[in-house]
Amino acid sequence: LLLDSRRGTSQFDRNIMGWFDEADIPYTLVMTKADRVGVPQVVRFTNEVCMRYHSQLHSGKGTQGPIVHVTSASKNRGIEELMASVDADFTGY
């Protein structure tokens, strides 16, 4: 699921994540345009997403949260790691 780092999660994004969670479908969050915001905002956004799953896990209502990748295509940051993760998901390595 692609998330714009400048905007955070929308209600639509949260609905999609909720549907994936309810169906027990694993997914990856890709935070795009990380170069357009400051590091504190990227950290806050990542923590917000991760804490959602932490609270669900400890309430007995959820499973392990998604993998979160922080990327910037214009600065070529996080792209290689994202591609390796996608490759591993399909090849099992």
C-alpha atoms as a printed R data frame, in Angstrom:
   type eleno elety resid chain resno      x       y      z
1  ATOM     1    CA   LEU     A     1  0.000   0.000  0.000
2  ATOM     2    CA   LEU     A     2  1.558   3.306 -1.093
3  ATOM     3    CA   LEU     A     3  1.366   6.146  1.434
4  ATOM     4    CA   ASP     A     4  2.481   9.694  0.701
5  ATOM     5    CA   SER     A     5  4.834  10.765  3.524
6  ATOM     6    CA   ARG     A     6  3.637  14.345  3.173
7  ATOM     7    CA   ARG     A     7  0.035  13.437  3.957
8  ATOM     8    CA   GLY     A     8  0.073  10.568  6.450
9  ATOM     9    CA   THR     A     9 -2.676   7.968  6.464
10 ATOM    10    CA   SER     A    10 -6.137   8.861  5.228
11 ATOM    11    CA   GLN     A    11 -9.357   7.231  6.356
12 ATOM    12    CA   PHE     A    12 -9.336   5.315  3.066
13 ATOM    13    CA   ASP     A    13 -5.809   4.004  3.819
14 ATOM    14    CA   ARG     A    14 -6.924   2.919  7.299
15 ATOM    15    CA   ASN     A    15 -9.970   1.164  5.796
16 ATOM    16    CA   ILE     A    16 -7.764  -0.741  3.336
17 ATOM    17    CA   MET     A    17 -5.387  -1.763  6.152
18 ATOM    18    CA   GLY     A    18 -8.377  -2.849  8.225
19 ATOM    19    CA   TRP     A    19 -9.689  -5.032  5.397
20 ATOM    20    CA   PHE     A    20 -6.279  -6.639  4.956
21 ATOM    21    CA   ASP     A    21 -6.074  -7.228  8.711
22 ATOM    22    CA   GLU     A    22 -9.569  -8.735  8.940
23 ATOM    23    CA   ALA     A    23 -8.811 -11.065  6.025
24 ATOM    24    CA   ASP     A    24 -5.413 -11.907  7.545
25 ATOM    25    CA   ILE     A    25 -3.679 -10.794  4.332
26 ATOM    26    CA   PRO     A    26 -0.043  -9.757  4.822
27 ATOM    27    CA   TYR     A    27  0.947  -6.476  3.205
28 ATOM    28    CA   THR     A    28  3.707  -3.915  2.990
29 ATOM    29    CA   LEU     A    29  3.428  -0.160  3.503
30 ATOM    30    CA   VAL     A    30  5.609   1.978  1.245
31 ATOM    31    CA   MET     A    31  6.019   5.544  2.428
32 ATOM    32    CA   THR     A    32  6.792   7.557 -0.697
33 ATOM    33    CA   LYS     A    33  8.308  11.027 -1.112
34 ATOM    34    CA   ALA     A    34 10.227  10.833  2.176
35 ATOM    35    CA   ASP     A    35 12.661  13.438  0.831
36 ATOM    36    CA   ARG     A    36  9.851  16.023  0.797
37 ATOM    37    CA   VAL     A    37  9.393  16.054  4.584
38 ATOM    38    CA   GLY     A    38 11.742  16.256  7.551
39 ATOM    39    CA   VAL     A    39 13.096  13.225  9.357
40 ATOM    40    CA   PRO     A    40 10.977  13.930 12.474
41 ATOM    41    CA   GLN     A    41  7.788  13.768 10.398
42 ATOM    42    CA   VAL     A    42  8.852  10.487  8.758
43 ATOM    43    CA   VAL     A    43  9.670   9.009 12.175
44 ATOM    44    CA   ARG     A    44  6.346  10.220 13.611
45 ATOM    45    CA   PHE     A    45  4.405   8.786 10.671
46 ATOM    46    CA   THR     A    46  6.226   5.435 10.880
47 ATOM    47    CA   ASN     A    47  5.674   5.257 14.644
48 ATOM    48    CA   GLU     A    48  1.981   6.054 14.203
49 ATOM    49    CA   VAL     A    49  1.557   3.160 11.788
50 ATOM    50    CA   CYS     A    50  3.604   0.752 13.912
51 ATOM    51    CA   MET     A    51  1.868   1.684 17.188
52 ATOM    52    CA   ARG     A    52 -1.492   0.881 15.599
53 ATOM    53    CA   TYR     A    53 -0.365  -2.725 15.276
54 ATOM    54    CA   HIS     A    54  1.354  -2.796 18.642
55 ATOM    55    CA   SER     A    55 -1.908  -1.861 20.365
56 ATOM    56    CA   GLN     A    56 -3.895  -4.406 18.324
57 ATOM    57    CA   LEU     A    57 -1.381  -7.155 19.045
58 ATOM    58    CA   HIS     A    58 -1.477  -6.536 22.789
59 ATOM    59    CA   SER     A    59 -5.272  -6.283 22.868
60 ATOM    60    CA   GLY     A    60 -5.530  -9.730 21.292
61 ATOM    61    CA   LYS     A    61 -7.277  -8.358 18.194
62 ATOM    62    CA   GLY     A    62 -4.473  -8.281 15.669
63 ATOM    63    CA   THR     A    63 -1.491  -9.955 14.181
64 ATOM    64    CA   GLN     A    64  1.965  -8.748 13.356
65 ATOM    65    CA   GLY     A    65  1.829  -5.485 11.445
66 ATOM    66    CA   PRO     A    66  3.063  -4.833  7.960
67 ATOM    67    CA   ILE     A    67  6.622  -4.186  6.899
68 ATOM    68    CA   VAL     A    68  7.160  -0.451  6.451
69 ATOM    69    CA   HIS     A    69  9.528   0.885  3.784
70 ATOM    70    CA   VAL     A    70 10.510   4.549  3.628
71 ATOM    71    CA   THR     A    71 11.398   5.587  0.091
72 ATOM    72    CA   SER     A    72 12.400   8.511 -2.063
73 ATOM    73    CA   ALA     A    73 12.565   7.876 -5.786
74 ATOM    74    CA   SER     A    74 14.190  11.232 -6.546
75 ATOM    75    CA   LYS     A    75 16.977  10.597 -4.003
76 ATOM    76    CA   ASN     A    76 17.045   6.830 -4.700
77 ATOM    77    CA   ARG     A    77 16.605   6.040 -1.009
78 ATOM    78    CA   GLY     A    78 15.000   2.845  0.182
79 ATOM    79    CA   ILE     A    79 14.334   1.602 -3.346
80 ATOM    80    CA   GLU     A    80 16.946  -1.149 -3.295
81 ATOM    81    CA   GLU     A    81 15.686  -2.427  0.071
82 ATOM    82    CA   LEU     A    82 12.086  -2.353 -1.158
83 ATOM    83    CA   MET     A    83 12.981  -4.303 -4.290
84 ATOM    84    CA   ALA     A    84 14.889  -6.900 -2.238
85 ATOM    85    CA   SER     A    85 11.900  -7.277  0.078
86 ATOM    86    CA   VAL     A    86  9.469  -7.738 -2.817
87 ATOM    87    CA   ASP     A    87 11.841 -10.233 -4.417
88 ATOM    88    CA   ALA     A    88 12.090 -12.173 -1.146
89 ATOM    89    CA   ASP     A    89  8.305 -12.275 -0.828
90 ATOM    90    CA   PHE     A    90  8.015 -13.994 -4.197
91 ATOM    91    CA   THR     A    91 11.090 -16.203 -4.149
92 ATOM    92    CA   GLY     A    92 11.137 -17.084 -0.462
93 ATOM    93    CA   TYR     A    93 14.747 -15.909 -0.041
